[in-house]
Amino acid sequence: MGTLVLGFVLALTLLIQHTGAECVYSWDSVVSCDFCGGSCDPQNGCYCSNGFDICLPSVNINCIDSSSCCPSGLYYSPLESCCIDTPICSVPCALDEVCNVTQCVCNSTLYADKTLADFHPIVTCDVYLMTVSISQCLLLLLGYDLWSIHLKDSNEICNFPYGDFINGQRVVAMQAQATSDWCGNSVMEVGSRLYVTNTINIHMKENITGDPISFPITCPYFSGTKPIAQTKMIYGVNGTEFYPLTMVAYKDPGFVTPYESDEMVTGSPIYVALYVPYTYGGTFFLRLQDCIASPSPTRSDPRALRLISGGCASDNSTTR
């Protein structure tokens, strides 16, 4: 029996730790709470034992309400449990950003010499969607309006830009359905391939003069392909909205060539992708909780194989 290998298209949460910060235990006339027998109160901040002089929290005296723990010019770091002189953002910054007084902003130093020649959007082709992703900081520092991005058809029902992370950088992304009659798509057939194309447009900010960006995005598809796919409706987190979830079986880990519906699969890896279009990528994350492979439509079939259980692989020998 061949090994069954599953790959899933899932949203990733990027975690970046704050490093290199040094604790400050003396600031002007302010001393450490350890030194003056002080303590920290969530309503009033940190004070010495006399109740009048403020003090700096230390490893032994943790801060509960970080907004009132440190004097002006210092910032509380929950990681080090002390005040530091470097701003720290509650949301981790991207690799091309810096923290500026609790807010992540683009690192202008990295983009000082950048021009449109450095504009390299990422295009991802899925079985039903074409997705383009563009560096937010590059667009901003070149003077472009992030949220002016739109397809060839600028109708608002066609355009849903959203923020995302790719390779540690914050991007603005846009999706287009890979169908011939959708929002300005054009289709060209070359041999056994269909090439679906649309155009991305981005405008300058209102107070900046310059040319808009306009470039095509194209994805190849197999002509006449009937992929092994199944779609069902799932409810959103609030239980009131629902979205189409499509599962597609692929031959390759890049999710490019799908298995066709009349194709027998024995002894070969199967890479399964899950697609939920019409959702805002900056808000929703997709989690696969349970997955069962069955030769019949019944999951209770005694021949069924449980692949995913509780969000984890049931058997690492068959599922990765």
PyMOL commands that set and color helices and strands:
alter all, ss='L'
color gray80, all
select helices_A, chain A and resi 33-36+66-68+116-118+136-141+146-148
alter helices_A, ss='H'
color red, helices_A
select strands_A, chain A and resi 23-24+26-27+30-32+39-41+45-47+55-56+75-77+82-84+97-100+103-106+122-125+129-135+162-166+169-177+186-190+193-202+213-222+229-235+242-250+271-275+291-293+305-309+312-313
alter strands_A, ss='S'
color yellow, strands_A
deselect
rebuild
show_as cartoon
